[in-house]
């Protein structure tokens, strides 16, 4: 395995691009989109270009597990115990759709059905402050709590009772739900729909990219901020930093994408320089100072290591 080494210095504006030359670190058996890594950095869940074929890659043994072949899209997340992948899949037809809620157990490699809802729902939005997740269903919000007997909430999580609201995602918009679900406020963006999103580790903030390739953020339901042109944003596990696929803009059109990092003050830097291959779907590897990413329309994973 060959890692890429890069000295990272945040500058007030996007810094000069440092060329990188890397080899594929891991080759998978399908295209990689909407990738999400577990809290220990051992497993990467992802879907293909159609939002189907949910799979898990064991980053240690390099084994691949098929979780579901039905449509999942962005609606999956890792449970805090790192032992289960929670997801929904849409079944039925256009006239009579149904959404099933599942948990994939990494221990015995089996799916367990948790619940089922008539009609379609929004994307699963997980709040790590009290291990609850939320689904927008028609004009209401479904709330469920993950019951894990082998995991207890930390003290900072127990203080959730004073929070003002929750972040709930749909395909059309990011919504802030407050006053115990009675008030729903749509976060403003360019109105083209949500392509991908990520909720901060403390559950208070959200970052998302739109279908037109713009990245926004919002904290505690405050008005959204435009951060940059790009896609695939992910929060750092412990810092207020976001890694994403930054767009190289020519006028109003993106000519390609490279991996980029930005803070909430808008200070950014490039991590790769290979835009003609479109670097996509980066994720931080928790506790390792590394970023895993892929190249559009390939099955390869790349890894770079950086220092601050």
CORNORFEN-V739417 format. One line per field, one symbol per residue. ss: DSSP state (H for helix, E for strand, - for the rest). psi: psi as a letter, one per 40 degrees, with the letter a starting at -180 (. if undefined). burial: b if it has 24 or more other C-alpha atoms within 12 Angstrom, else e. A space follows every 10 residues. Layout:
ss=???
psi=???
burial=???
//
This chain:
ss=---EEEE--- ---------- -----EE--- --EEEEE--- --EEEEE--- ---EEEEE-- ---EEEEE-- E----EEE-- ---EEEEEEE EE----EEEE EEEEE----E EEEEEEEE-- E---EEE--- -EEEEEE--E EEEEE----- ----HHHHHH HH--EEEEE- ---EEEEE-- --EEEE---- ---EEEEEE- ----EEEEEE ---EEEEEE- ----EEEEEE EEEEE----- EEEEEEEEEE --EEEEEEEE EEE----EEE ----HHH-EE EEEEE----E EEEEE----E EEEEEEE-
psi=hhihhhhhhh idihiihhii hiihdhhaei ihifihiiee fdhhiiiade eafhihhhed eeihhhdiei hdbegiihid eeeihhiiih aaaddgiihh hihhhddefi hhhdiihhai iaihhhhede fiiihhhbei hhhihhhhde hiiidddeed deidaihhii ddihihhaff eehhhhhhae eeihdiihhi deediiiiii defihiiihf eihihhdiha ifihiideig ihiihhhhhh behheihihi iiieeehiii digfdeeghi fiiihheefi hhiihhfiei hihihii.
burial=eeebebebbb eeebeebeeb ebeebbbbbb bbbbbbbbbe bbbbbbbbee bbbbbbbbbe eeebbbbbeb bbbbbbbbbb bbbbbbbbbb beeeeeeebb bbbbbbeeee eeeeeebeeb bbbbbbbbbb bbbbbbeeee bbbeebeeee eeeeeeeeee eebebbbbbb bbbbbbbeee eeebbbbbbb eebbbbbbbb bbbbbbbbbb bbbbbbbbbb bbebbbbbbb bbbbbbbeeb bbbbbbbbee eeeeebbbbb bbbbebebbb bbbbbeebbb bbbbbbeebb bbbbbbebbb bbbbbbee
//
